[in-house]
Amino acid sequence: MVVHLINPGAFSDSNVYLVVGSRTALIDTGTGRDNARNIAAIRSILGGKDLDMIILTHFHFDHIGGLKGMLDEFRCEAFAGAGDAPYIVNGDQRYIASDLFGDEFEPVEVTELMENDIIDLGEHRLRVVNTPGHTCGGVCLYDEISHCLFSGDTVFSLGVGRTDFPSGSATELVLSLKKLSGMDVRMLYPGHMEAAYDGNRAIRYGLSMMGGFD
Ligand SMILES: [Zn+2]
């Protein structure tokens, strides 16, 4: 289980995770404000290995602003959920919300991920779980080997993502949380703030905040 937190995101930037197996993946890129430092950190951890791919949990600027710079550096493929990918490819600023960050997003090609796609990194097998609600096509990535979940802004250690941005939906978010609550989630690696050791508990808490228990 080798997960590195490259960019501790707090609120104004996202967490950026580097997952290292026989293949390597970066999960989210942050705003890009700290790309130079993040790239140096990634290079240092990889120690000559390639970065094989970048996976985006959703289309908000604080998660994808650094994408162009990362791709220029690592020359790898980028992936996003099929629902969110078109907004990234079209650089749709209203959805990406780059103005909230006083910045602009340059459109970037990304490959669409479908529900249950498996990203095999050797020691990690990340399964794509569609979790709309925070955005229309956000995804979580579930590691079937370690049972950890990269949850983007769907669920945090103590709370859930906002649903009042364009394409957000509280109803969809509750359904997504219910779906996650049926899985065995140990470590939770959210898009902002600290990781949680008991992912199941964080998901239940998030669902209770949404009033989502039947
Ligand atoms: Zn977001």
Residues whose N, C-alpha, C, O or C-beta is under 5 A from the ligand:
A	BS01	ZN	H60 D153
